[in-house]
Amino acid sequence: MIDDRIAKRNVVVLVLGQMFFGAQMPMLFIFGSLAGAFLVEEKALATLPISIMMLTTMLVAGPISLFMGKYGRRAGFLFGVAMGALGGLIGALALFEREFYILLIAAVFSGIYQSCHGFFRFAAADTASDDFKPKAISWVLAGGLGAALIGPELGARLHDYFQLTPFAGVYLAIAALNLLFAPILLFLNIPLPPPPSAAQNSLAVPLMTILRRPAVIVAILCGMVSFALMNLVMTATPLAMQACGFSPEASADVVRWHVIAMFAPSFFTGNLIKRFGAPKVISSGLLLLGLCGVVALLGVEQVNFYVALVLLGLGWNFGFIGATAFLTSIVEPEYRARVQGFNDFCVFGLVAFASFSSGGLLSWFGWDAVLMAMPPFLLLAATALIWLAGQNKSRPTTG
């Protein structure tokens, strides 16, 4: 029987990391597109820094996962925060120099950080028992509640710190967060995956054989849809609110409550997964994402943005955490590096597509077009869950 004491200590470290390192993500999502709009005349390109960040996250997910499989989670996470610090410093330089292309370079480094940080949720499960895994994942993601309070507050206070160079203070704060709190990762205690002989034997099973499992297909697809739709709407929100006459502070407050809604339910999401099963929790998340679109389509008052973005956060929580817990429960440890890398490649690939689409849809067709892009993907994920339920019912039972 696995002793969860080590797992719980790791969870504490990962929760702190999620709070302080994770604070840069809402800052980037709130102010990254606004910084882009400040530096480029074509407003359809304003979300390009976020899109580049997500595209980089997708492209390096596989190599990062294999790197962690060989050298350990701690090495991978320390590498990630170093890249995050560089992204913040280069982003500030871009704003001081008024160069959009430098901001895109900064986004590449932030994307590498984001890819490394994405494995926090898997690291939570590495040393946990099967019973504790859903709770460990949800508790670590609950650390994002601290990030939701720290990040937007820092951004709101510092976005005009340099009066002639708006948003530069935000990027310098991002660099500081990474550098100041990097030492907490030294306390992480996660052993390397199985020794080389076992790992080599695991390669005898082709990746595609694992990926053809119906449950794996559905877990990856639902994680993709939950994260991508959240990103699609959240990326466009600051620009949509700016077009409606709201201030950057108002946008920061809306996104703050959105991020709180993303992570606050994590205190009990694990228990819900344990009690009702991951597919039902994922289904609830998809429903909440659909309700987000309905509320946002009803009007562009500030209350609509608040309620819609809170629903968006709740939907992401149930959909994405449910999909993550589902995937960790159905994939054997010796395959985790390859499957998790492929999973994040797919997730952030669709997220990058959503980011690229978000700016164009908003600029050319308006806020409603962003929202109307949601239903086809929600229908696809819901159909996949129904298909999986049918597969499980049709499978012959033994005994």
Buried (B, 14 or more C-beta within 10 A) or exposed (E): EEEBEBBBBBBBBBBBBBBBBBBBBBBBBBBBBBBBBBBBEEBBBBBBBBBBBBBBBBBBBBEBBBBBBBEBBBBBBBBBBBBBBBBBBBBBBBBBEEEBEBBBBBBBBBBBBBBBBBBBBBBBBBBBEEEBBBBBBBBBBBBBBBBBBBBBBBBBBBBBBBEEBBBBBBBBBBBBBBBEBBEBBEEBBBEBBBEEEEBEEBEEEEEEEBBEBBBBBBBBBBBBBBBBBBBBBBBBBBBBBBBBEBEBBBBBBBBBBBBBBBBBBBBEBBEBBBEEBBBBBBBBBBBBBBBBBEBBBEEBEBEBBBBBBBBBBBBBBBBBBBBBBBBBBBBEEBBBBBBBBBBBBBBBBBBBBBBBBBBBBBBEEBBBBBBBBBEEBBEBBBEBBEEBBEBEEEEEEEE
